[in-house]
Amino acid sequence: MKILILGGGQVGGTLAETLAKEQNDITVVDTDERRLQALQERFDIGIVVGCGSHPDVLRSAGCEDAEMLIAVTNSDEVNMIACQIAYSLFRTPTKIARIRNTAYTVNDEIFCPEHIPVDVQIAPEDLVTNYIFKLLLHPGALQVLDFADGQVQLVAVRAFHDGPLVGHKLRSIRDHMPNIDTRVAAIFRRGLAIIPTGDTVIELDDEVFFIAAKEDIRAVMSELRKLDKPYKKIVIAGGGNIGRRLAQMIEGQYHVKLIEYNTLQAENLSEDLSKTIVLEGSATDEKLLREEQIQDTDVFCALTNDDEANIMSSMLAKRLGARKTITLISNPSYVDLVQGGDIDIALSPQLITIGKLLRYVRRGHFVNVHSLRRGAAEAIEVVAHGDANSSKVVGRKIGELNLPEGATVGALVREIDGQSQVMIAHDHIRIEPEDHVIIFLVNKRHIRDIEKRFQVSFSFF
């Protein structure tokens, strides 16, 4: 697929890396020539220096025959105008834009072919905020991913010594929970992926990905580790877009304190937030954290725009007694270095955002794509179309799919008499037309194989 990416920053650069590795024809446009050259030295991509909203720049970048334009510059206005130019002059089929300012998104009538032709809007700040919110709702989880409108969830937890299943084979999970159906999709042990079987033994510190209906998640978590008590007290470091939105989202459910260094920003936050206690100061100020009794905090969320400040404040908060730390880290190379010690969960906003974008790049009817393990793995939700004659999956049992190594079907969601039914995957279950199939893919290089299997042959039409 020929794809034009406007903006070579953190999101655009990571997206270019991901898509170029999948043999897409990628061109990146940015005003910073040095940034573009650095990208081109690392990946097989084209580059064009210039403003992405200028018609001549888009023409130079090959917008005339591009199948998709993804505008992720730091300017909402540049992104929107670029989509307008791509539509008006080049008839680009799919136009995706990052829109950060909520002033543009509150009115649904703005984005349509008659006004501003943006086919898909993405707001990284909203995606990250929702991601953190799910972690707060599931104490002890490392990741919580939604499928089928939240009816099914894929959850990652670290196996602790007090978990009933630790030291036992996976097949024993049915003995512990005879009335709950779940499936372990993958296990990561010391950084390496293990494809689980019934004889796989869960070890201490294993990172276990399991899939279950939403209402069964907490019960399954209790088998892998002692359940954490529900969170009550949350401290947020940083009152930017993400910190502000998270505080607005959770202040009705938790006791929230927000630390903001900038005086004017702190004053604005105190006016906008009704229940959150806003503190002016630095989250790396030990005296301030002690005064605010950080030792009683359930979760410390470091959400500033500065990786180093986030890391240092999280380490300080944890050593002063904070129960959990969630740290926003934009530099992907930092994530592996810090997660698992004083920092319990390190979040990469780029990877969270890229999952949203990939569903539109994939060939086939992909509903959800979640990029995992720094982009090496994926969890996907794809719809099975066609029939036994036109599809390689419809009409076949899960055990007969012959998926590539490292691919595991976790669950199906099927519409029966107008009601959605969650079906945890077992070899004997047969895939029917319009089933939503949830697959965990340990090695993303096999994604093309999955795409081909779920594409309908021309005979279907």
PyMOL commands that set and color helices and strands:
alter all, ss='L'
color gray80, all
select helices_A, chain A and resi 10-20+33-42+55-60+63-65+76-90+102-105+124-137+170-176+214-224+241-250+263-272+286-291+294-296+307-319+332-338+349-361+373-375+398-400+444-454+458-460
alter helices_A, ss='H'
color red, helices_A
select strands_A, chain A and resi 2-6+25-30+46-49+68-71+94-98+120-122+141-147+152-158+182-189+192-194+207-213+233-237+255-260+277-280+299-302+324-328+345-347+366-372+377-383+407-416+419-424+436-441
alter strands_A, ss='S'
color yellow, strands_A
deselect
rebuild
show_as cartoon
